[in-house]
Amino acid sequence: MKKVGGRLWLLALVLVGSFVSFLPSYPPLYQAMPSWLKAVLPNKGITLGLDLQGGIHMVLEVDENRAVEIAVDRSVTALQDLLTEKKIAVDSVKRVGHEQITIQIPNAEAKASTQKLADSFPSFVENESAESAATVVWVLREAETKRIKDSAINQALETIRNRIDQFGVAEPIVQRQGLKQIVVQLPGVKDPKRAKDLIKETALLEFKMLDEDIRLDLPGHVTKDKEAEVLQQFESKLPEGDQILFERVV
């Protein structure tokens, strides 16, 4: 009999604990309680998932090939600048497909000079099976292609998480699925259009080298009495929430 009584007390204790933990999840009852009682109760209710309170479930796909194209385009620009700097004349430099740079060469001397620049672009390997002797073909290395794609997905994950924070959603789910998909779950969100619009605006961040040889002294070119005029000129062109600030270093 003692064993049964002990079990009943334990069951009663569990039930009371469960009821107390549930109280913050029912706002009308929780708000009606006196302050001293709310002070000893949990201040956070049970977070309901997508299956209990509804919400939004989306599966997004990252355009990873576009990320590779952007990286190769940057290399094309860098190669064009280097060819100009080295005074090497070529007919054209362009990206072909997602991962390839094709350089049209006017003569054997220019081809040899161009091939010597390969060390400046270690992410590429020369394709020896080029169809024409007047063509040099560089292909992005497989490891570099994978790195760019993984970076694009991780960047998209981070950007989406930051933007979803604007909803104030409790315990949203943003995670990678498979090779290039991202699953987004927003429990309790009832405005799918706003969620889609916000996520669709996800930006692709690009990192570019700073030319430290050129110093842009903008405050030196814009005098203090002209600042208001400059701000007025560019105000309508700035993204919402952005502003121009002038910093003067003495």
C-alpha positions in Angstrom: 0.0 0.0 0.0 2.9 2.3 0.8 4.4 1.8 -2.6 1.1 2.7 -4.3 0.8 5.8 -2.1 4.3 6.9 -3.1 3.5 6.5 -6.7 0.3 8.5 -6.4 2.2 11.4 -4.7 4.8 11.3 -7.5 2.1 11.3 -10.1 0.4 14.3 -8.4 3.7 16.1 -8.3 4.3 15.6 -12.0 0.8 16.8 -12.8 1.2 19.9 -10.7 4.6 20.7 -12.3 3.2 20.2 -15.8 0.2 22.5 -15.0 2.5 25.2 -13.6 4.8 25.0 -16.6 1.8 25.3 -18.9 0.3 28.4 -17.3 2.5 31.0 -19.2 1.4 29.3 -22.4 -2.2 30.5 -21.7 -1.9 34.3 -21.6 -5.5 35.1 -20.4 -5.0 33.1 -17.2 -1.3 34.0 -16.8 -2.0 37.8 -17.0 -4.8 37.5 -14.5 -2.5 36.1 -11.8 -1.0 38.3 -9.1 2.5 39.6 -9.6 4.0 37.6 -6.7 2.7 34.4 -8.3 4.0 35.3 -11.8 7.4 36.0 -10.2 7.9 32.4 -9.2 6.4 30.9 -12.4 8.3 30.4 -15.6 8.1 33.6 -17.8 8.1 31.7 -21.1 5.4 29.4 -22.3 5.7 26.3 -24.4 6.9 27.1 -27.9 4.5 25.5 -30.3 6.0 24.1 -33.5 4.8 24.3 -37.1 2.6 21.2 -36.6 0.7 22.7 -33.6 0.2 26.3 -34.5 0.7 26.4 -38.2 2.9 28.7 -40.1 5.1 28.7 -43.2 7.2 25.9 -44.6 9.4 26.7 -47.6 12.1 24.9 -49.5 14.6 27.2 -51.3 17.2 26.3 -53.8 20.5 28.2 -54.0 21.6 29.2 -57.5 25.1 28.0 -56.8 26.2 28.0 -60.5 25.5 31.8 -60.5 27.9 32.1 -57.6 30.6 30.3 -59.6 29.9 32.5 -62.6 30.4 35.7 -60.5 33.7 34.3 -59.1 34.9 33.5 -62.7 33.8 36.9 -63.9 35.9 38.6 -61.3 38.9 36.5 -62.4 38.2 37.6 -66.0 38.3 41.2 -65.0 41.5 40.7 -63.0 43.2 38.9 -65.9 42.2 41.7 -68.3 43.8 44.2 -66.0 46.9 42.1 -65.6 47.2 41.7 -69.4 46.9 45.5 -69.8 49.5 46.1 -67.1 52.0 43.6 -68.7 51.2 45.1 -72.2 50.2 41.7 -73.5 47.9 42.1 -76.5 45.1 39.5 -76.8 42.0 39.4 -79.0 39.5 38.6 -76.2 39.1 37.3 -72.7 35.7 35.9 -71.7 33.9 33.4 -69.5 32.5 30.4 -71.3 29.9 28.3 -69.4 30.1 28.4 -65.6 33.8 27.5 -64.9 35.9 28.3 -68.0 37.9 31.3 -69.2 38.8 31.4 -72.9 41.5 33.7 -74.1 41.9 34.3 -77.9 45.6 34.9 -78.7 46.9 36.7 -81.9 50.3 35.0 -82.0 52.7 32.5 -80.3 54.6 35.2 -78.4 51.4 36.5 -76.8 50.3 32.9 -76.0 53.6 32.2 -74.2 53.3 35.4 -72.2 49.7 34.7 -71.3 50.5 31.2 -70.1 53.2 32.7 -67.7 50.4 34.5 -65.9 48.8 31.3 -64.7 50.7 31.4 -61.4 48.7 34.6 -60.6 45.5 32.5 -60.9 46.1 29.3 -58.9 42.3 28.5 -58.8 42.5 27.7 -62.5 44.2 25.0 -64.5 45.0 25.2 -68.2 43.0 22.9 -70.5 45.7 21.4 -72.7 43.1 20.1 -75.2 42.1 23.5 -76.6 40.7 23.1 -80.1 42.8 25.9 -81.6 46.5 27.0 -81.1 45.2 30.5 -81.0 43.2 29.8 -77.8 44.2 29.4 -74.2 41.5 27.8 -72.0 41.6 28.0 -68.2 39.2 25.9 -66.2 38.3 26.4 -62.5 39.7 23.7 -60.3 37.1 21.2 -58.9 38.1 21.9 -55.3 37.6 25.7 -55.9 34.3 25.1 -57.5 33.1 23.1 -54.5 34.4 25.8 -52.1 32.5 28.6 -53.9 29.3 26.6 -54.0 29.5 25.7 -50.3 30.4 29.3 -49.5 27.3 30.5 -51.4 25.0 28.2 -49.5 26.5 29.1 -46.1 26.2 32.8 -47.0 22.6 32.4 -48.1 21.8 30.5 -44.8 23.4 33.4 -42.7 21.6 36.1 -44.7 18.2 34.3 -44.5 18.6 33.8 -40.7 19.4 37.5 -40.2 16.4 38.6 -42.2 14.0 36.1 -40.5 15.1 37.7 -37.2 12.9 40.7 -38.3 9.8 38.5 -37.8 10.5 37.9 -34.1 9.6 34.2 -34.6 10.3 31.9 -31.7 12.6 29.1 -32.7 12.5 29.3 -36.5 14.2 26.6 -38.5 16.6 27.5 -41.2 18.8 24.6 -42.3 20.5 23.1 -45.3 18.9 20.1 -47.0 20.7 18.0 -49.5 23.3 19.6 -51.8 21.8 23.1 -52.5 18.4 23.4 -50.8 17.5 25.4 -47.7 14.5 24.5 -45.5 12.8 27.5 -43.8 10.0 26.9 -41.2 8.4 29.9 -39.5 5.9 28.7 -36.8 3.0 31.1 -36.2 3.7 33.4 -39.2 0.5 34.1 -41.0 1.7 36.4 -43.8 3.4 34.2 -46.4 3.7 37.1 -48.9 5.8 39.2 -46.6 7.9 36.2 -45.7 8.5 35.3 -49.3 9.3 38.9 -50.3 11.7 39.3 -47.4 13.6 36.1 -48.2 13.6 36.7 -52.0 15.5 39.9 -51.4 18.4 37.9 -50.0 21.5 39.5 -51.4 24.6 37.9 -52.7 27.5 39.4 -50.9 30.6 40.1 -52.9 34.1 40.7 -51.5 36.3 42.9 -53.7 40.0 43.9 -53.2 40.7 47.4 -52.0 43.1 49.4 -54.1 45.2 50.9 -51.3 47.3 52.9 -53.8 44.3 55.3 -54.3 43.1 57.4 -51.4 39.6 58.8 -51.8 39.4 61.9 -49.7 35.7 62.5 -50.1 35.3 64.9 -47.2 38.2 66.9 -48.7 36.3 67.3 -51.9 32.9 68.1 -50.2 33.2 71.1 -48.0 31.1 71.2 -44.8 28.7 73.7 -46.2 28.0 71.5 -49.2 27.2 68.3 -47.2 23.5 69.1 -47.1 23.4 69.5 -50.9 25.1 66.2 -51.5 22.8 64.4 -49.0 19.8 65.8 -50.7 21.1 64.8 -54.2 21.6 61.1 -53.2 18.8 60.7 -50.6 16.3 59.3 -53.1 18.8 56.8 -54.4 19.8 55.2 -51.1 18.1 51.9 -49.9 15.6 52.3 -47.2 17.2 52.7 -43.8 20.6 53.7 -45.2 22.3 57.1 -44.9 25.5 58.9 -45.8 27.8 60.1 -43.0 30.8 62.3 -43.4 33.8 61.6 -41.3 36.5 64.2 -41.0 39.8 63.0 -39.5 41.8 65.8 -37.9 
